Amino acid sequence: MGPVPRTLELFYDVLSPYSWLGFEVLCRYQNIWNIKLQLRPSLLGGIMKDSGNKPPAMLPRKGQYLREDIKLLRQHFQVPIEFPKDFFSTILEKGSLSAMRFLTALSLEHPEMLEKVSRELWMRVWSRDEDITEPQSILAAAEKAGMSAEQAQGILEKISTPKVKNQLKETTEAACKYGAFGLPITVVHVDGQPHMLFGSDRMELLAYLLGEKWMGPVPPAVNARI
Amino acid sequence: MGPVPRTLELFYDVLSPYSWLGFEVLCRYQNIWNIKLQLRPSLLGGIMKDSGNKPPAMLPRKGQYLREDIKLLRQHFQVPIEFPKDFFSTILEKGSLSAMRFLTALSLEHPEMLEKVSRELWMRVWSRDEDITEPQSILAAAEKAGMSAEQAQGILEKISTPKVKNQLKETTEAACKYGAFGLPITVVHVDGQPHMLFGSDRMELLAYLLGEKWMGPVPPAVNARI
């Protein structure tokens, strides 16, 4: 028996494009590094409010840079990410509350579906510029991820229960306690000490902390499968 | 004869710790990749003002994160970086105007000394918590970098000339035109198109754009020399 795998917690919101990049990198490495990846759906809006931070795109020059950055990272990370046409309405006004409650309910009832449904929600909002706020949008993502219509409907009916609402609140508060002022954050425990890494550009540092090998955002084992 | 080296412009200010990290990485790779590194001393304060951005440390939770981030990156990048005790006074109040004018004068008169003197200024402010605002502080850094006392004094006498002041202003404006809202930025021209990369965490993406190999922040050739 090898050493016990280290637990990594990834706190994310499907509204956050850099969360998607971090998510895909960690999903690729979960079968390469000796880690156990815990997906923690959180609410970006709650974290911004609690920390007093503002969305980077609110500063025009940052907003401009983000578009260029995402365009380059799309190629480099091999993630089909694309800015929604109406960024302010889609990201800042409509938000992701129902979608993140759905993922939270999934994490409680069918955690094995969390990765695939999260990805399909990102594919909607951050690749094909499709809605993620209406019930039928969320159901479509769930079915595309392989859930049956009945199963997806069953989860959807739970998103307004106190249990699910509280769980999303608790996870968001946990991210804040780790010091989050945005998403994604990755929390890794090494030698009994938690390290919180912000963003999708600390994955090489994460490898260094874990004593694992960094092979870029698209490690060869993944390449071989494409 | 191989292909013509690509020119990289690094815009930096010695007040910026991430500029130091980016600077050391590019200085290491300038002898490995087929690049010509142009060091462009700029004024961080001018860029923040022009872009409307605020120093990240102004948000308490970001400030806290920066300290932890720098501590980890210090090991990973092998750069002896250390937070000054009184960050607000050293970085936000005292600033770097004279130091950056000195580096600007150097870039005009002794560009071959720019790398070493920049490093010695960072060693003062971001490693040993020493002053960089007084004339004798700047002269000490220059001499430590290998300049003679006469040579350093000669450069110091030029930092208030219109030529030097204007050059620093122009370089800072050039960074703003590239879309800077902080430092460092690295500008690379690939296929006739400029790409501006912000921060010290886009160096792997830079390698990808250049078609060069990324070998981490401490490439083996550098390791071998240590």
Chai-1 contact restraints between the chains, C-beta under 6 A:
chainA,res_idxA,chainB,res_idxB,connection_type,confidence,min_distance_angstrom,max_distance_angstrom,comment,restraint_id
A,S51,B,R61,contact,1.0,0.0,6.0,A-B,restraint_1
A,N53,B,L59,contact,1.0,0.0,6.0,A-B,restraint_2
A,L59,B,N53,contact,1.0,0.0,6.0,A-B,restraint_3
A,R61,B,S51,contact,1.0,0.0,6.0,A-B,restraint_4
A,R61,B,G179,contact,1.0,0.0,6.0,A-B,restraint_5
A,R61,B,F181,contact,1.0,0.0,6.0,A-B,restraint_6
A,K62,B,F181,contact,1.0,0.0,6.0,A-B,restraint_7
A,Q64,B,G179,contact,1.0,0.0,6.0,A-B,restraint_8
A,Y65,B,G179,contact,1.0,0.0,6.0,A-B,restraint_9
A,H76,B,L205,contact,1.0,0.0,6.0,A-B,restraint_10
A,H76,B,Y208,contact,1.0,0.0,6.0,A-B,restraint_11
A,G179,B,R61,contact,1.0,0.0,6.0,A-B,restraint_12
A,G179,B,Q64,contact,1.0,0.0,6.0,A-B,restraint_13
A,G179,B,Y65,contact,1.0,0.0,6.0,A-B,restraint_14
A,F181,B,R61,contact,1.0,0.0,6.0,A-B,restraint_15
A,F181,B,K62,contact,1.0,0.0,6.0,A-B,restraint_16
A,D201,B,D201,contact,1.0,0.0,6.0,A-B,restraint_17
A,L205,B,H76,contact,1.0,0.0,6.0,A-B,restraint_18
A,Y208,B,H76,contact,1.0,0.0,6.0,A-B,restraint_19
